[in-house]
Amino acid sequence: MTSIKDIARLAGVSPSTVSRVLNEREYVREEVRQRVLDIVKEQGYVQNHVARSMVLQRSFTIGVVIPYLFNMFQRQLFASMEFFLEQHGYKTQFFFLRWSEASEQAFLRRLKSETLDGIIFIHELDNPIIYQYIQERELPVALCTFEKSEFGFPAVHVEEEASASLAVNYLLQKGHRNIALITGEHFSFGRQREAGYKKALAAHGLQVNPELIIRAASYNPEAGRASMLTLIKRKQHMSAVFAATDELAIGAMKALYEAGLRVPEDVSVIGLDDIDISAFTTPGLTTVRQPIFEMGKKSADLVCDWIAHGRAQGKAELFSTTIVERESVQARA
């Protein structure tokens, strides 16, 4: 079986140089790095990851915390993370959490028993004790889709309030004035997107009608459908709906169809996220795009850079959002 010493002898370098190449460390000349990699490929050398973990005292495992009932947006996000973590040489371990104190406490107990090199949060926790534990342990961490400024963790997200205002302003520019909101009860982004909705209306001198706001128990299509049916039953005049996520918007369009209302002729609908399926609904969903793939990559880079350098390499990373025009919004005269 080929060893690191064999690779070093064939390449005419020291075993430590081979180790630096295999572990993607700096301070190796490019021609030496390429020569070592060519010999590794030629010899079919495979690293012993168990031995590597023992020597470096690392597990080469990154935890990813996601909701127990994760949605399409989160699925795309952690697919991006997993791809780039693998490029960095890490495998992923998932932690699925429910929206309950008991679930968070169970996660904390499990976290204390696991050997992780770092952790990425897609799921926002209510219990600050968990963030405090991670801070005290100095475990490399990245927050994705939200920020906890009081702990100073690196974070990746969009400007939620501004993104929601962008969606509502788009509807206002199309001549809509009676605009409903479907958002969620959980997580800071839901509250921030509601604030953006209200801010956009106020900037145009429009009063917020509480009867046109629904706060759903979840962010999935069924919650969007149920919320839209409730709005229809209230019999409030509305020409457009801003849904805080694309999945809520897709559910809302389903309810409008079931009620015999046309999108966008009777009611226009706009979402926020631009998940893959949004381009394939009928009509295609106009939405505000989050750069999901890029956010996943940045989250992976942040936690891996922290591990590599022994300290956090960044703070909050804000990504910009853009309108994606499809067919679900129609201008009003």
Backbone as numpy.savetxt, mean C-alpha at the origin, in Angstrom:
# Nx Ny Nz CAx CAy CAz Cx Cy Cz
30.65 -30.97 -3.80 29.80 -29.77 -3.80 30.68 -28.53 -3.80
30.40 -27.59 -4.67 31.17 -26.36 -4.77 30.98 -25.49 -3.53
32.10 -24.94 -3.01 32.05 -24.08 -1.83 32.49 -22.67 -2.20
32.35 -21.76 -1.24 32.82 -20.38 -1.45 34.32 -20.37 -1.71
35.07 -21.25 -1.01 36.52 -21.32 -1.22 36.85 -21.75 -2.65
36.04 -22.68 -3.20 36.25 -23.11 -4.59 36.01 -21.94 -5.54
34.94 -21.20 -5.31 34.64 -20.05 -6.16 35.77 -19.03 -6.07
36.27 -18.78 -4.84 37.35 -17.82 -4.64 38.61 -18.24 -5.39
38.95 -19.53 -5.31 40.14 -20.03 -5.99 40.03 -19.86 -7.50
38.88 -20.21 -8.06 38.68 -20.10 -9.51 38.70 -18.64 -9.97
38.20 -17.74 -9.12 38.15 -16.33 -9.49 39.42 -15.58 -9.16
40.31 -16.21 -8.39 41.55 -15.56 -8.00 41.35 -14.45 -6.99
40.35 -14.61 -6.10 40.08 -13.63 -5.06 39.95 -14.34 -3.72
39.76 -13.58 -2.67 39.61 -14.17 -1.33 38.16 -14.62 -1.11
37.95 -15.58 -0.20 36.57 -15.99 0.12 35.72 -14.83 0.62
36.32 -13.86 1.33 35.55 -12.73 1.83 35.05 -11.86 0.68
35.83 -11.77 -0.39 35.39 -11.01 -1.57 34.19 -11.70 -2.21
34.26 -13.02 -2.32 33.12 -13.78 -2.86 31.88 -13.54 -1.99
32.07 -13.56 -0.67 30.95 -13.32 0.24 30.34 -11.95 0.02
31.20 -10.92 -0.16 30.69 -9.56 -0.39 29.90 -9.50 -1.69
30.34 -10.20 -2.71 29.62 -10.22 -3.98 28.26 -10.88 -3.81
28.25 -12.05 -3.16 27.00 -12.80 -3.00 26.00 -12.07 -2.11
26.51 -11.27 -1.17 25.62 -10.54 -0.27 25.39 -9.12 -0.71
25.80 -8.80 -1.98 25.55 -7.51 -2.61 26.10 -6.36 -1.79
27.31 -6.56 -1.24 27.97 -5.50 -0.49 28.77 -4.60 -1.43
29.14 -3.43 -0.93 29.92 -2.48 -1.71 31.41 -2.83 -1.63
32.23 -1.97 -2.20 33.69 -2.11 -2.14 34.21 -3.32 -2.91
33.57 -3.67 -3.99 34.08 -4.70 -4.90 34.08 -4.10 -6.30
35.24 -4.14 -6.95 35.33 -3.58 -8.30 34.38 -4.32 -9.24
33.82 -3.62 -10.19 32.80 -4.19 -11.06 33.33 -5.38 -11.84
34.57 -5.31 -12.33 35.10 -6.43 -13.11 35.30 -7.67 -12.24
35.66 -7.46 -10.96 35.80 -8.59 -10.03 34.42 -9.17 -9.72
33.45 -8.29 -9.47 32.09 -8.74 -9.18 31.55 -9.60 -10.32
31.74 -9.15 -11.55 31.21 -9.89 -12.69 31.93 -11.21 -12.86
33.24 -11.24 -12.62 33.99 -12.49 -12.75 33.50 -13.53 -11.74
33.28 -13.09 -10.52 32.77 -13.99 -9.48 31.38 -14.51 -9.85
30.50 -13.62 -10.31 29.14 -14.03 -10.67 29.14 -15.00 -11.84
30.03 -14.80 -12.79 30.12 -15.73 -13.94 30.53 -17.12 -13.48
31.49 -17.19 -12.54 31.95 -18.50 -12.04 30.86 -19.16 -11.20
30.15 -18.35 -10.41 29.03 -18.88 -9.61 28.00 -19.53 -10.53
27.66 -18.84 -11.62 26.69 -19.37 -12.56 27.21 -20.63 -13.24
28.49 -20.60 -13.64 29.10 -21.74 -14.34 29.15 -22.98 -13.45
29.46 -22.78 -12.16 29.59 -23.90 -11.23 28.26 -24.34 -10.62
27.21 -23.53 -10.86 25.91 -23.87 -10.29 25.88 -23.78 -8.78
26.63 -22.82 -8.24 26.73 -22.68 -6.78 25.43 -22.14 -6.19
24.97 -22.74 -5.12 23.79 -22.29 -4.39 24.19 -22.05 -2.94
23.87 -20.87 -2.43 24.23 -20.56 -1.05 23.45 -21.42 -0.06
24.10 -21.75 1.02 23.45 -22.41 2.14 22.84 -21.33 3.02
21.55 -21.09 2.86 20.92 -19.97 3.55 20.84 -20.19 5.06
20.77 -21.46 5.49 20.75 -21.72 6.93 22.09 -21.31 7.55
23.18 -21.73 6.89 24.50 -21.35 7.39 24.70 -19.84 7.31
24.23 -19.25 6.21 24.35 -17.80 6.04 23.63 -17.06 7.15
22.45 -17.53 7.50 21.69 -16.89 8.56 22.41 -17.01 9.90
23.01 -18.16 10.15 23.72 -18.38 11.41 24.94 -17.48 11.52
25.69 -17.38 10.43 26.90 -16.57 10.43 26.57 -15.09 10.61
25.59 -14.61 9.85 25.24 -13.18 9.88 24.25 -12.83 10.98
23.73 -13.86 11.67 22.74 -13.67 12.73 21.53 -12.89 12.22
21.07 -13.30 11.06 19.88 -12.71 10.45 19.00 -13.81 9.91
17.70 -13.53 9.85 16.75 -14.52 9.36 16.46 -14.37 7.88
16.82 -13.20 7.29 16.50 -12.87 5.90 15.00 -13.00 5.64
14.24 -12.58 6.66 12.78 -12.60 6.60 12.23 -11.23 6.98
11.35 -10.71 6.16 10.66 -9.45 6.44 9.19 -9.75 6.69
8.67 -9.28 7.81 7.26 -9.43 8.09 6.44 -8.39 7.35
5.27 -8.79 6.85 4.35 -7.86 6.20 3.01 -7.96 6.91
2.55 -6.86 7.48 1.31 -6.83 8.25 0.19 -6.30 7.36
-0.84 -7.13 7.16 -1.94 -6.76 6.27 -3.28 -7.13 6.93
-4.37 -6.49 6.52 -5.68 -6.83 7.08 -6.06 -8.27 6.78
-6.80 -8.88 7.70 -7.27 -10.26 7.51 -8.10 -10.38 6.24
-8.96 -9.39 6.00 -9.76 -9.35 4.78 -9.14 -8.30 3.85
-7.99 -8.64 3.27 -7.29 -7.67 2.43 -8.02 -7.50 1.11
-7.88 -6.29 0.53 -8.61 -5.98 -0.69 -7.68 -6.00 -1.91
-8.23 -5.64 -3.06 -7.46 -5.70 -4.30 -6.31 -4.72 -4.31
-6.50 -3.55 -3.73 -5.42 -2.55 -3.64 -4.25 -3.12 -2.83
-4.56 -3.69 -1.67 -3.51 -4.24 -0.82 -2.84 -5.45 -1.46
-3.62 -6.24 -2.22 -3.04 -7.40 -2.92 -2.00 -6.93 -3.94
-2.31 -5.90 -4.69 -1.35 -5.36 -5.65 -0.13 -4.78 -4.94
-0.37 -4.15 -3.80 0.70 -3.51 -3.07 1.69 -4.53 -2.52
1.18 -5.58 -1.86 2.15 -6.52 -1.30 2.76 -7.43 -2.36
2.11 -7.57 -3.53 2.75 -8.29 -4.63 4.00 -7.53 -5.09
3.90 -6.21 -5.16 5.05 -5.38 -5.51 6.13 -5.49 -4.45
5.73 -5.39 -3.17 6.69 -5.51 -2.08 7.43 -6.84 -2.12
6.67 -7.92 -2.27 7.26 -9.25 -2.25 8.29 -9.41 -3.37
7.96 -8.87 -4.55 8.87 -8.96 -5.69 10.19 -8.27 -5.37
10.13 -7.05 -4.83 11.35 -6.29 -4.59 12.10 -6.79 -3.35
11.39 -7.30 -2.35 12.08 -7.89 -1.21 12.88 -9.11 -1.66
12.32 -9.89 -2.57 13.03 -11.04 -3.10 14.29 -10.60 -3.85
14.18 -9.47 -4.57 15.37 -8.95 -5.26 16.47 -8.57 -4.27
16.07 -8.15 -3.08 17.04 -7.79 -2.04 17.53 -9.04 -1.28
16.98 -10.21 -1.58 17.42 -11.44 -0.91 16.61 -11.83 0.30
15.38 -11.29 0.43 14.55 -11.58 1.59 13.29 -12.34 1.20
12.85 -13.20 2.09 11.55 -13.83 1.94 10.57 -13.09 2.85
9.29 -13.28 2.60 8.27 -12.56 3.36 7.50 -13.50 4.27
7.06 -12.95 5.38 6.19 -13.67 6.32 5.00 -12.78 6.61
3.79 -13.27 6.32 2.61 -12.43 6.45 1.97 -12.55 7.83
1.47 -11.43 8.30 0.71 -11.36 9.55 -0.65 -10.76 9.20
-1.71 -11.56 9.35 -3.06 -11.12 9.00 -3.79 -10.67 10.27
-4.22 -9.41 10.29 -4.86 -8.85 11.48 -6.31 -8.47 11.21
-7.13 -8.70 12.22 -8.52 -8.22 12.19 -8.59 -6.84 12.85
-9.74 -6.17 12.70 -9.94 -4.86 13.31 -10.41 -5.05 14.75
-9.54 -5.53 15.61 -9.93 -5.74 17.00 -8.71 -5.67 17.90
-8.94 -5.30 19.14 -7.84 -5.24 20.11 -7.25 -6.61 20.35
-8.11 -7.65 20.39 -7.63 -9.01 20.62 -6.67 -9.45 19.53
-7.00 -9.11 18.27 -6.14 -9.49 17.15 -4.79 -8.77 17.24
-4.80 -7.50 17.63 -3.56 -6.76 17.75 -2.70 -7.29 18.89
-3.33 -7.66 19.99 -2.58 -8.24 21.10 -1.96 -9.58 20.71
-2.72 -10.39 19.96 -2.19 -11.67 19.49 -1.00 -11.45 18.56
-1.09 -10.42 17.73 0.02 -10.09 16.83 1.26 -9.70 17.62
1.09 -8.90 18.67 2.23 -8.48 19.48 2.90 -9.68 20.13
2.12 -10.63 20.64 2.70 -11.83 21.24 3.48 -12.64 20.21
2.92 -12.75 19.02 3.59 -13.49 17.97 4.85 -12.76 17.51
4.78 -11.44 17.41 5.93 -10.64 16.99 7.10 -10.84 17.95
6.83 -10.93 19.24 7.87 -11.11 20.24 8.54 -12.48 20.13
7.83 -13.44 19.53 8.38 -14.80 19.42 9.05 -15.07 18.08
8.91 -14.14 17.11 9.47 -14.33 15.78 10.85 -13.72 15.65
11.62 -14.24 14.71 12.92 -13.66 14.38 12.81 -13.02 13.01
12.67 -11.71 12.99 12.50 -10.95 11.75 13.64 -9.95 11.63
14.04 -9.70 10.39 15.04 -8.66 10.15 14.38 -7.29 9.99
13.10 -7.26 9.69 12.39 -6.01 9.51 10.92 -6.28 9.32
10.14 -5.21 9.21 8.69 -5.38 9.08 8.10 -4.21 8.29
7.11 -4.51 7.46 6.39 -3.50 6.70 4.91 -3.57 7.09
4.35 -2.42 7.42 2.93 -2.35 7.77 2.13 -1.80 6.60
1.19 -2.59 6.09 0.16 -2.07 5.19 -1.09 -1.78 6.02
-1.25 -2.54 7.09 -2.41 -2.42 7.98 -2.08 -1.45 9.12
-2.88 -0.41 9.28 -2.67 0.57 10.34 -3.25 0.06 11.65
-2.45 0.10 12.72 -2.87 -0.42 14.02 -3.41 0.70 14.90
-4.31 0.34 15.81 -4.83 1.30 16.78 -3.97 1.36 18.04
-3.33 0.25 18.38 -2.61 0.13 19.64 -1.20 0.71 19.54
-0.93 1.84 20.19 0.41 2.45 20.09 1.50 1.62 20.76
1.11 0.71 21.66 2.10 -0.11 22.37 2.91 -0.96 21.40
2.28 -1.40 20.31 2.98 -2.22 19.31 4.06 -1.39 18.61
3.72 -0.17 18.22 4.71 0.70 17.60 5.84 1.02 18.59
5.49 1.21 19.87 6.49 1.50 20.89 7.44 0.32 21.07
6.89 -0.89 21.04 7.72 -2.10 21.17 8.72 -2.18 20.02
8.26 -1.92 18.80 9.13 -1.97 17.63 10.21 -0.90 17.72
9.83 0.27 18.20 10.79 1.38 18.36 11.86 1.03 19.39
11.44 0.47 20.52 12.40 0.11 21.58 13.32 -1.02 21.13
12.80 -1.94 20.35 13.61 -3.06 19.85 14.51 -2.62 18.70
14.26 -1.44 18.15 15.00 -0.90 17.01 14.91 -1.84 15.80
13.72 -2.38 15.61 13.48 -3.25 14.46 13.25 -2.39 13.22
14.00 -2.61 12.15 13.77 -1.83 10.92 12.33 -1.97 10.45
11.71 -0.85 10.11 10.29 -0.86 9.78 10.00 0.16 8.70
8.97 -0.09 7.92 8.43 0.88 6.97 6.92 0.83 7.06
6.29 1.98 7.04 4.83 2.08 7.03 4.40 2.40 5.61
3.39 1.71 5.12 2.94 1.94 3.75 1.46 2.25 3.74
1.10 3.38 3.17 -0.25 3.95 3.02 -0.65 4.81 4.21
0.20 4.94 5.22 -0.10 5.81 6.35 1.20 6.23 7.02
1.08 7.15 7.97 2.26 7.67 8.66 1.96 7.77 10.15
2.98 7.54 10.97 2.90 7.74 12.41 4.05 8.65 12.80
3.86 9.94 12.61 4.94 10.91 12.78 5.52 10.91 14.19
4.70 10.53 15.18 5.18 10.55 16.56 6.27 9.52 16.82
6.37 8.50 15.97 7.39 7.47 16.14 8.58 7.65 15.20
8.42 8.51 14.20 9.54 8.79 13.31 9.90 7.66 12.36
8.97 6.71 12.14 9.26 5.61 11.23 9.24 6.08 9.77
10.08 5.51 8.91 9.94 5.80 7.47 8.55 5.39 6.99
7.96 6.20 6.12 6.59 5.94 5.68 6.45 6.27 4.20
5.56 5.53 3.56 5.27 5.71 2.13 3.76 5.88 2.00
3.34 7.00 1.43 1.91 7.20 1.23 1.68 8.37 0.28
0.42 8.58 -0.05 0.05 9.74 -0.86 -0.55 10.79 0.08
-0.72 12.00 -0.42 -1.40 13.04 0.35 -2.91 12.77 0.24
-3.44 12.11 1.23 -4.82 11.60 1.18 -5.84 12.72 1.00
-5.71 13.76 1.80 -6.69 14.85 1.73 -6.65 15.53 0.37
-5.44 15.79 -0.11 -5.29 16.45 -1.42 -5.79 15.55 -2.55
-5.59 14.24 -2.42 -6.04 13.31 -3.46 -7.56 13.26 -3.53
-8.21 13.29 -2.37 -9.68 13.32 -2.34 -10.19 14.64 -2.92
-9.55 15.74 -2.57 -9.94 17.05 -3.12 -9.79 17.06 -4.64
-8.75 16.39 -5.13 -8.53 16.30 -6.57 -9.72 15.62 -7.24
-10.22 14.55 -6.64 -11.37 13.83 -7.19 -12.62 14.70 -7.19
-12.88 15.35 -6.06 -14.09 16.17 -5.94 -14.00 17.40 -6.83
-12.84 18.01 -6.90 -12.67 19.16 -7.80 -12.90 18.78 -9.25
-12.51 17.58 -9.61 -12.76 17.10 -10.98 -14.26 17.05 -11.26
-15.03 16.54 -10.28 -16.48 16.50 -10.44 -17.07 17.91 -10.51
-16.57 18.80 -9.66 -17.05 20.18 -9.66 -16.76 20.87 -10.99
-15.59 20.61 -11.56 -15.25 21.18 -12.86 -16.16 20.65 -13.97
-16.72 19.46 -13.75 -17.65 18.87 -14.73 -19.08 19.36 -14.51
-19.26 20.29 -13.58 -20.58 20.89 -13.38 -21.41 20.26 -12.29
-20.89 19.32 -11.54 -21.64 18.66 -10.47 -21.60 19.51 -9.21
-22.73 19.59 -8.51 -22.81 20.35 -7.27 -23.34 19.50 -6.12
-24.21 18.56 -6.40 -24.74 17.68 -5.36 -23.96 16.36 -5.40
-22.86 16.33 -4.65 -21.91 15.23 -4.71 -21.96 14.44 -3.40
-22.25 13.16 -3.50 -22.29 12.28 -2.33 -20.90 11.72 -2.04
-20.72 11.24 -0.82 -19.46 10.62 -0.41 -19.73 9.26 0.21
-18.98 8.26 -0.24 -18.96 6.95 0.43 -17.54 6.73 0.90
-17.35 6.65 2.21 -16.03 6.39 2.77 -16.15 5.29 3.81
-15.08 5.06 4.59 -15.10 4.00 5.58 -14.89 4.53 6.99
-15.21 3.70 7.97 -15.08 4.09 9.37 -13.67 3.85 9.91
-12.95 2.90 9.31 -11.65 2.50 9.83 -10.51 3.23 9.12
-9.43 3.43 9.85 -8.14 3.92 9.34 -8.14 5.42 9.06
-6.97 6.00 9.20 -6.82 7.44 9.06 -7.09 7.91 7.63
-6.78 7.08 6.62 -6.98 7.54 5.25 -8.45 7.81 4.95
-9.36 7.04 5.56 -10.78 7.27 5.34 -11.21 8.63 5.87
-10.71 8.99 7.05 -11.03 10.29 7.63 -10.38 11.42 6.82
-9.15 11.19 6.35 -8.46 12.21 5.58 -9.15 12.45 4.23
-9.62 11.38 3.61 -10.31 11.54 2.33 -11.66 12.23 2.52
-12.31 11.98 3.64 -13.55 12.72 3.93 -13.25 14.20 4.11
-12.14 14.51 4.81 -11.74 15.90 5.01 -11.45 16.58 3.67
-10.83 15.85 2.74 -10.55 16.41 1.42 -11.82 16.69 0.64
-12.80 15.81 0.77 -14.12 16.00 0.15 -14.77 17.29 0.66
-14.77 17.47 1.98 -15.40 18.63 2.58 -14.65 19.92 2.22
-13.35 19.83 2.18 -12.52 20.99 1.84 -12.79 21.47 0.42
-12.92 20.54 -0.51 -13.18 20.90 -1.90 -14.54 21.58 -2.05
-15.55 21.04 -1.35 -16.88 21.66 -1.42 -16.85 23.07 -0.82
-16.17 23.21 0.32 -16.11 24.52 0.98 -15.39 25.55 0.10
-14.37 25.10 -0.62 -13.62 26.02 -1.48 -14.49 26.57 -2.60
-15.57 25.85 -2.94 -16.50 26.31 -3.98 -17.77 26.91 -3.38
-17.75 27.18 -2.07 -18.89 27.82 -1.41 -20.08 26.91 -1.26
-19.87 25.58 -1.24 -20.97 24.63 -1.15 -21.08 24.06 0.26
-22.31 23.93 0.75 -22.56 23.36 2.06 -22.47 21.83 1.99
-21.95 21.23 3.06 -21.91 19.77 3.16 -23.27 19.28 3.63
-23.86 18.37 2.90 -25.13 17.77 3.27 -24.85 16.43 3.96
-25.06 16.32 5.27 -24.76 15.07 5.99 -25.50 13.87 5.43
-26.66 14.12 4.81 -27.45 13.03 4.24 -26.79 12.43 3.00
-25.79 13.12 2.46 -25.08 12.60 1.28 -23.75 11.94 1.65
-23.56 11.69 2.94 -22.31 11.04 3.39 -22.65 9.70 4.04
-21.96 8.67 3.60 -22.09 7.33 4.18 -20.72 6.86 4.62
-20.62 6.38 5.86 -19.38 5.80 6.37 -19.59 4.30 6.53
-19.04 3.55 5.59 -19.26 2.10 5.55 -18.39 1.39 6.58
-18.77 0.16 6.89 -18.02 -0.64 7.86 -16.77 -1.25 7.26
-16.68 -1.22 5.93 -15.51 -1.79 5.26 -15.26 -1.00 3.99
-14.25 -1.42 3.22 -13.90 -0.72 1.99 -14.06 -1.61 0.76
-14.80 -2.69 0.87 -14.94 -3.63 -0.24 -16.15 -3.32 -1.11
-16.31 -3.99 -2.26 -17.43 -3.69 -3.15 -18.80 -3.88 -2.51
-18.96 -4.89 -1.66 -20.26 -5.11 -1.03 -20.62 -3.94 -0.12
-19.63 -3.39 0.58 -19.89 -2.21 1.41 -20.27 -1.02 0.54
-19.63 -0.89 -0.62 -19.99 0.18 -1.55 -21.39 0.03 -2.08
-21.77 -1.21 -2.39 -23.13 -1.49 -2.88 -24.16 -1.13 -1.82
-23.94 -1.61 -0.58 -24.90 -1.34 0.51 -25.00 0.15 0.79
-23.87 0.85 0.76 -23.86 2.29 1.02 -24.63 3.05 -0.06
-24.45 2.64 -1.31 -25.14 3.31 -2.41 -26.65 3.08 -2.32
-27.05 1.90 -1.94 -28.48 1.60 -1.78 -29.09 2.47 -0.68
-28.30 2.70 0.39 -28.77 3.57 1.47 -28.93 5.01 0.97
-27.98 5.49 0.19 -28.08 6.84 -0.38 -29.31 6.97 -1.27
-29.58 5.96 -2.07 -30.74 5.99 -2.97 -32.03 6.06 -2.16
-32.10 5.29 -1.07 -33.30 5.27 -0.23 -33.53 6.61 0.47
-32.49 7.37 0.69 -32.64 8.67 1.35 -33.29 9.71 0.44
-33.32 9.41 -0.85 -33.98 10.26 -1.83 -33.44 11.70 -1.83
-32.14 11.83 -1.59 -31.49 13.13 -1.68 -31.01 13.33 -3.12
-31.17 14.54 -3.63 -30.71 14.78 -5.00 -29.18 14.71 -5.06
-28.69 13.90 -5.98 -27.23 13.81 -6.19 -27.00 13.53 -7.66
-25.99 14.17 -8.20 -25.63 13.92 -9.60 -24.32 13.15 -9.72
-23.58 13.06 -8.58 -22.30 12.36 -8.61 -21.97 11.80 -7.24
-21.09 10.80 -7.25 -20.63 10.15 -6.01 -19.11 10.04 -6.05
-18.48 10.48 -4.97 -17.06 10.21 -4.77 -16.94 9.07 -3.77
-16.36 7.96 -4.20 -16.12 6.82 -3.32 -14.64 6.83 -2.92
-14.38 6.65 -1.63 -13.02 6.80 -1.10 -12.05 5.73 -1.58
-12.56 4.61 -2.12 -11.71 3.60 -2.75 -12.40 3.11 -4.02
-11.63 2.55 -4.92 -12.20 2.01 -6.15 -13.18 0.88 -5.87
-12.88 0.06 -4.88 -13.78 -1.05 -4.58 -15.14 -0.55 -4.10
-15.14 0.49 -3.28 -16.41 1.11 -2.89 -17.13 1.66 -4.12
-16.38 2.26 -5.03 -16.98 2.83 -6.25 -17.58 1.73 -7.12
-16.89 0.61 -7.24 -17.39 -0.50 -8.06 -18.68 -1.06 -7.47
-18.72 -1.18 -6.14 -19.95 -1.61 -5.48 -21.08 -0.62 -5.67
-20.74 0.68 -5.63 -21.75 1.72 -5.83 -22.35 1.65 -7.23
-21.52 1.41 -8.24 -22.03 1.30 -9.62 -22.95 0.09 -9.75
-22.64 -0.98 -9.05 -23.51 -2.17 -9.06 -24.88 -1.83 -8.50
-24.91 -1.09 -7.38 -26.19 -0.71 -6.76 -26.99 0.21 -7.67
-26.32 1.15 -8.31 -27.02 2.05 -9.23 -27.65 1.28 -10.39
-26.92 0.30 -10.91 -27.45 -0.54 -11.99 -28.68 -1.30 -11.50
-28.60 -1.86 -10.29 -29.72 -2.63 -9.74 -30.95 -1.73 -9.51
-30.72 -0.45 -9.24 -31.82 0.49 -9.01 -32.36 1.09 -10.30
-31.81 0.67 -11.44 -32.28 1.18 -12.73 -31.72 2.54 -13.09
-30.62 2.94 -12.42 -29.97 4.22 -12.71 -28.73 3.99 -13.55
-28.49 4.89 -14.50 -27.37 4.73 -15.42 -26.15 5.52 -14.96
-24.98 4.90 -15.13 -23.70 5.58 -14.89 -23.03 5.76 -16.24
-22.72 7.00 -16.63 -22.78 8.24 -15.86 -23.99 9.12 -16.17
-24.93 8.66 -17.02 -26.01 9.54 -17.47 -26.85 10.07 -16.31
-27.17 9.19 -15.34 -27.98 9.61 -14.20 -27.11 10.03 -13.01
-26.11 9.26 -12.72 -25.19 9.53 -11.60 -23.76 9.23 -12.04
-22.88 10.19 -11.90 -21.46 9.97 -12.18 -20.78 9.38 -10.94
-19.74 8.59 -11.17 -19.02 7.94 -10.06 -17.52 8.08 -10.29
-16.81 8.48 -9.23 -15.34 8.54 -9.27 -14.78 7.83 -8.04
-13.67 7.13 -8.21 -13.05 6.41 -7.10 -11.68 6.97 -6.79
-10.91 6.18 -6.01 -9.54 6.58 -5.68 -8.72 5.32 -5.44
-7.64 5.15 -6.18 -6.65 4.06 -6.06 -6.13 3.66 -7.44
-7.05 3.47 -8.40 -6.74 2.93 -9.72 -6.19 1.51 -9.63
-6.95 0.63 -8.99 -6.60 -0.79 -9.00 -6.83 -1.35 -10.40
-6.22 -2.48 -10.70 -6.24 -3.02 -12.06 -7.64 -3.19 -12.63
-8.58 -3.67 -11.81 -9.92 -4.00 -12.30 -10.69 -2.76 -12.72
-10.27 -1.57 -12.28 -11.01 -0.34 -12.58 -11.08 -0.04 -14.07
-10.10 -0.51 -14.81 -10.10 -0.28 -16.26 -11.05 -1.23 -16.99
-11.57 -2.24 -16.28 -12.36 -3.28 -16.94 -13.82 -3.32 -16.48
-14.23 -2.34 -15.66 -15.64 -2.26 -15.29 -16.43 -1.67 -16.46
-17.76 -1.78 -16.39 -18.63 -1.19 -17.41 -19.61 -0.25 -16.74
-19.44 1.07 -16.95 -18.37 1.73 -17.72 -17.04 1.69 -16.97
-15.95 2.01 -17.69 -14.65 2.09 -17.03 -14.67 3.15 -15.95
-14.05 2.86 -14.82 -14.12 3.74 -13.65 -13.10 4.88 -13.75
-13.60 6.09 -13.74 -12.73 7.26 -13.58 -12.27 7.30 -12.13
-10.98 7.55 -11.92 -10.45 7.43 -10.57 -9.22 8.31 -10.40
-8.71 8.34 -9.17 -7.45 9.01 -8.86 -6.40 7.92 -8.66
-5.34 8.00 -9.42 -4.33 6.93 -9.41 -3.31 7.11 -8.31
-3.15 6.06 -7.48 -1.99 5.94 -6.60 -0.95 5.11 -7.34
0.34 5.45 -7.28 1.37 4.63 -7.95 1.69 3.39 -7.11
0.83 2.39 -7.18 0.88 1.23 -6.28 2.21 0.48 -6.39
2.62 0.18 -7.62 3.85 -0.58 -7.84 5.05 0.16 -7.25
5.12 1.46 -7.50 6.24 2.26 -7.02 6.23 2.38 -5.49
5.04 2.44 -4.89 4.94 2.52 -3.44 5.41 1.22 -2.79
5.08 0.10 -3.41 5.55 -1.19 -2.91 7.06 -1.28 -2.96
7.63 -0.83 -4.08 9.10 -0.85 -4.23 9.77 0.03 -3.19
9.26 1.23 -3.00 9.88 2.15 -2.04 9.81 1.60 -0.62
8.71 0.95 -0.26 8.58 0.36 1.07 9.64 -0.72 1.28
9.82 -1.57 0.28 10.84 -2.62 0.35 12.22 -2.01 0.46
12.49 -0.98 -0.34 13.81 -0.33 -0.32 14.09 0.30 1.04
13.09 0.95 1.63 13.29 1.63 2.91 13.69 0.67 4.01
12.97 -0.46 4.12 13.28 -1.39 5.21 14.60 -2.10 4.95
14.91 -2.42 3.69 16.17 -3.09 3.37 17.37 -2.15 3.53
17.19 -0.89 3.20 18.27 0.09 3.40 18.56 0.28 4.89
17.52 0.27 5.71 17.70 0.39 7.15 18.53 -0.80 7.66
18.17 -2.01 7.21 18.91 -3.21 7.62 20.38 -3.12 7.19
20.59 -2.70 5.95 21.95 -2.67 5.39 22.84 -1.65 6.08
22.27 -0.49 6.46 23.07 0.60 7.02 22.99 0.70 8.54
22.09 -0.08 9.15 21.98 -0.06 10.59 21.19 1.10 11.16
20.60 1.89 10.30 19.77 3.01 10.76 18.82 3.41 9.63
17.75 4.10 9.99 16.77 4.52 8.99 17.40 5.49 8.01
17.10 5.30 6.72 17.69 6.12 5.67 16.74 7.20 5.15
15.52 7.24 5.66 14.56 8.22 5.18 13.44 8.43 6.16
12.60 9.40 5.88 11.42 9.68 6.70 10.17 9.35 5.89
9.30 10.35 5.70 8.09 10.13 4.92 8.38 10.34 3.44
7.86 9.45 2.61 7.98 9.56 1.16 6.57 9.75 0.60
6.29 10.95 0.12 4.97 11.27 -0.41 4.95 11.10 -1.91
3.99 10.33 -2.41 3.82 10.14 -3.85 2.66 10.99 -4.34
2.77 11.48 -5.54 1.70 12.30 -6.11 0.64 11.42 -6.75
-0.55 11.96 -6.89 -1.67 11.24 -7.50 -2.17 12.02 -8.72
-2.81 11.31 -9.63 -3.31 11.93 -10.86 -4.69 11.37 -11.20
-5.46 12.17 -11.90 -6.76 11.72 -12.39 -6.58 10.78 -13.58
-7.31 9.67 -13.56 -7.37 8.76 -14.71 -8.79 8.82 -15.25
-8.96 9.41 -16.42 -10.30 9.59 -16.99 -10.72 8.35 -17.76
-11.89 7.83 -17.38 -12.49 6.74 -18.15 -13.93 7.17 -18.49
-14.92 6.30 -18.25 -16.27 6.61 -18.76 -17.31 6.82 -17.66
-16.95 6.79 -16.38 -17.97 6.80 -15.34 -18.37 8.21 -14.87
-17.77 9.25 -15.47 -18.13 10.63 -15.13 -18.56 11.36 -16.39
-19.68 12.06 -16.29 -20.20 12.83 -17.39 -20.42 14.27 -16.95
-20.10 15.23 -17.83 -20.26 16.64 -17.49 -21.74 16.99 -17.42
-22.05 17.93 -16.50 -23.39 18.46 -16.38 -23.44 19.89 -16.90
-24.50 20.24 -17.56 -24.63 21.61 -18.12 -24.83 22.59 -16.97
